[in-house]
Amino acid sequence: MRIAYFGTYERRYPRNAQVISCLRRSGVDVVEEHVEVWGERRTNWSAGLLTGFRVAAAEVRLAARRAAGAELLLVGYPGHFDLPAARRVAQGRPVVFNPLLSLADTLVSDRGRFRPGSIAARALEAVDRRALGAADLVVADTQAHARFLSDLAGHERFAVCLVGAEERVFQAGWRPPPRFTALFIGKLIPLQGIETILGAARLAPEVAFRVVGTGQLDRLLRNRPANVEHVPWIEYDSLPQALHGAGCALGIFGTSGKAGRVIPNKAFQALACGTPLVTASTPAARELLVDGESALLVPPGEPIALAEAVRRLAGDPKLAAGIAASGHAAYEAQASEQVLGARWRGLLEDLIA
């Protein structure tokens, strides 16, 4: 089977890299029909006229592609503006959309970039509906997210395939470290719940916390407690080393609707590395994880509960080792490249048939 991974998708973003990797591993010939737009600009959806011109020019170039020999076009993330070009190029071949998120949900409800009900918010909702409606199949990352996007799109042409981790980078190797550190990696945006993490650090001053990342909520780190180290950036290929040396990995703890519908990349990366994971107990997380077995799940937005969970792992190496082993087993059973490759291939084969 030959497919075209199509659009202005961000090549290095884990969802795209991992889908392409696991499809190729399952024997699918993946040809990339890509026009660069976003690069490191993914945080600048509202950057204005220049971004609009870049997107428009890219869509013209995409519409001229042919995707010769491909039996199907798979539009990658972020691809909400790419569906019209994909439909034109497909010429009757199936089109699959891998959206990862709703633009309106992310920029209005979660990050607060635009006011609900504003012209911009309504425009983003229209872009979402048009993109989701133009695909023959939309593949969401969790059941909870699929239900949300299906309601938004007004149709049920949805399937679910977990995010997983890129296994050329993330492999098992965690061992209990000599010094316990709770490691957070991610953009400092509301979804992550950085306020909850800092609150937990204040409640557990004897535990070291390491926060890796920058973003919208950088200001919250200005008055961080003494036990919180801030590292603005770690290279992608160096993330496994950081995870292998941490006492535990921290997931997301935000209280927005979106936070309850997603399992972030970093959770899968931690599980793939065999690092004990602490994250919020959400409908999405419970699709994969069991509290006290494959992870410690705490209520979203509750620093007291997070501090207690981190303390439990720091003070009980046997518990940490058990969580690490069971978390990695859950990853292998449900989110490994072998499992997800077979899942993606099956979905695409059924659609072509």
N, C-alpha and C positions, 0 to 999 in steps of 0.2 A: 504494500500500500504506500502511495506517495501523497503527501499533503503539503500545502503551502502555509507556513506560519506567516501571517500577513499583517501589515499595518505600520503605524508609527510607534509600536510598542517599545518599551524601554528594555533593551537587550540584557542589561546586567541586573534588572530587577529579579529577585529570586523566583517569583511565580512564573515568569517567562522562561528563565534559564532552566528551572526545574522541569517544567512541562516538556520543553524541547529535549532535555536530557533523558527523561524517562520514556518518552515516545521513541527516541532513537534506540534506547536500550531494549525496547520491546520489538524492535525490528522494523519500525516505521521509517520510511525515507522522508525526512523533513527538509524541505527547501525553504529558505528564508526570503520572503519578499518584503523587504524592510526599507523604510525611509526615515532617517533620523529627524526627530523634532525635539524630544524632551531631554534626553541625556540626563544631566544633573538638574534639570529644571522642573522635576515633578512636583516640587512644592509651590511652583509659581503658576498655578492654574489661572489665577486672577492677575497675571502680570500685564495684561492689556493688549494694546493694538499690535505690538510687534509679535507677540505669541500668536495672535489671530492670523497675521500674515504668514507666519511660518507654517501653521496648521493648514491654511488654505493652499499654499504652494505644495505642501507635501501631499495633500489629497489629489491634486491635479496629477502629480507624478505617479501616485499609487494607481489611479484610474487608468493609466496607460500601460500598466503591467499586464502580463498574459497568464502567469502561473502555469506555464506549459507542462503538461503531464500530470499535474496535481488532480487528484480525485475530489479534493475538498479543500476549502480555505478555512483556516483557524485564525481568528482575529485576536491578537494578544492585548495585554494590559499595558498602558491605558489606550483603549481602542474605540472609545465612544464616538469619535468623529470619523472613524474609518469604515463604518458599515456601508454607507452608500457606495464608496469605491469598491469595497469587497463584493457587493452585489453585482456591480457592473462587470468586474473582472470574472466573477464566478460563471456568468452566462449559464445559469441553470444548475451548476454544481452546488452541493450543500455548503452553507456558511455556518460556522460555529463561532460563538463569542465567548471569550474567557475574560469577563469584565473585572473580576476581583472585588469591585466596589461600585456603589452608586455615587455619582458626582454630587447630587443634591444631598444625600445622606452624609457624605464626607465633609463637604465644604460649608453646608448650612447647619445641619443638626449636630455634627460632631465637633468641627473646628470653629464654628461660629464666624466664618469669613463673611457670610452674607446673612442678612436678616430674613427670617422665615416670612414668606409671602411677598418678598420684594421681587422686582422685575428680574434681577439676577437669579434668585432662587427658583422662580417659575421657569426661567429659561433652562436652567440646569435640569429641572425635572423633565422638561420636554426633550432635552437631549438624551436623558436616561431612557425614557419611554420609547423614543424612536430607535435608539440603538438596540435595546433589548427586544423590541418588536421585530426588527429586521433580520434577526438570526433564526435559522432553522432549529438551532439548539443553543441554549445558554448553559454553560457549566459554571456552577457556583462552588465556593470553597467549603461550605457547611450546609447542613439541612436547614438550620435557622436562617442563614443568609438566602438560601434558595426560596424559602417561603416569603421573605420580605421582598425580594426582587420580583418574584412571580406576581405578588399583589400589585407592585408598582407597574409591571409590564402589562398586566391584564391577560396573561396567557400562562399555560403550564408546560411550555416546551423547555423544561429545566432538568438538569441532572446535577449530581454532586460528585466532585473529586477533591479530596483534601489537598492542601498545599504541599506538604512534604518538605524535604530538604535536598539540596544538591549534594549528592554523595561523593562526588569527586573532591569535595571540600570537607564535608561534615561526616566524620566517622567516630565510632566509639573509641574511647580512650580516657574517660574520667576515672580518677582515683581520689579517695579522700585526701584533701590537701592538708599540709602541716598547719596552715593558718586559714580559717574559715572566712570567706568573703561572699556576700550576697551580690551577685552580678546582674545589673540591668543593662541591656543593650537596646537602643531604639531611638527613634525621633522623639523629641520632647513635645508631644502634642497631647490634647486632652484624652484621647483614647488610651494612652499608656498609664494614666493615673500617677504621674510623678509626685503629685501632692501626697498621695497615700504612701508612696515609697519613702519620701522624706519624713513623713509623720511616723512611720514605723521605725526609721533610723533614730529619731529622737527618743522613741520609747525603748529602744534597745541599744543604748550607747556602747555596750560592750561588744557589739557585733560590727564588723567592718562591712561597709557597703561601697560598691564601685558602680558609678553611673557613667555609661559610655553613650555619648550622643549629644546633639544640639537640636534646636528647633524653636517652635513658637513660644514655649514656656521656659526658655533659658533663664528668665529673671528669677524663677523660683529657686535656682541654685545659688543665687548671690548670698543668701543667708543660710546655706546648708550647714548641718551640724558637723562637728569635727570628725566624726567617724565616716563621713561620706567623701570619697574621692571622686572627682569629676575628670573624665578623659573625653575630650571632644570627638575623637575619631580613632577607630581601629580599622585597618585595611581588612576587606572582606575575607581574604585567604588566611588572615591571622585570627579570625574569630574562633575557630576550633581550639586553638591554644589557650585563649582566654577562658573558654567554656570548660576545657579539661582541668584548668587550674582553680576553678571557682568552687566554693562550698555548695552553692546552689545557684540556679538561674531564676530570674524574676520575669514573669510574663507581663500581662496587662491587668490593670486594676481600675480602669475608668468606669464610669457609671452610665455612659450614653447607651442608646439603643444599639448603635453599631458595635460597641465594645462587647455586647452580649451575643453578637451574631458571628464573630470571627475568632479564629485561632491564628495568632500572628506567626509570621515566618520564624521569629526567634524561638517560639515554643517548640516547633518541629526541629529546629537546629539543635536546641538543647537536648531534646529526646534522642536525636540521632547520635549525639556525642555521648549519651549516657549520663548526662549531668542531671542531678535532682532538680525538679521544676516546682516552683511555687507560682500559682497564677489564680486569677479570679474564678470563682465558681459561677459559670454562666451556662446557658443552654448549649452554646457552641462547644465550650470546653468539655462538657459532660458527654458530648458525642464521642469523644476519644478517650477521656481520662476518668479514672475512678479515684476519688479522694482517699488518701491514706494508703493507696496501692501504687498507682502509676504517677501520682503527683500529690502535692498538698494544695487543696482548693480552698480559698478563703472568700468571704463575701466581698463584692466589689466596693471600693471606696472606704474600706474599714482598716485603718492603720493598726489598731490594736490587734486585730486578727492576724494581719500580716506579720507584725512583730513577733507574735506568739509562734507562728509557723516557722519563721526563720530561726528563732531561739530553739525550737524543737530539733531542727536539723543540725544546728551548731552543737547542741549538747548531746546528740544521740547518733554517733557514727553508724551504728547498726541500722537505724531507721533510714538514714541518708542513703546507705548502700542498697537497702531494699527498694526505696523509691527509685533510685537510679536504675536498678536492674529491671524493675517492672515497667518503668517509663520507656526504657529502650525496647523492651519486648512489645509494648503497645505500638510503638513506632514501627517496628519490623512487621507486625501483623497487619497494620492498617494504613501505614503511610510511607513505606519504603518505596524506592524507585521501582522495584520489581512489581510490587502490588499496584502502585498507581499507574505504571506503564501499561499493565494489563487492563486496568480499569479504563484509561483513556483510549487505548486501542479498541476495546470492545465498544465503547460509545461511538467512536468514529466509524467503525465497521458497520454497526447497526444502521447508522444514518446513511452511509453510502448504499447499503443494501436496500 
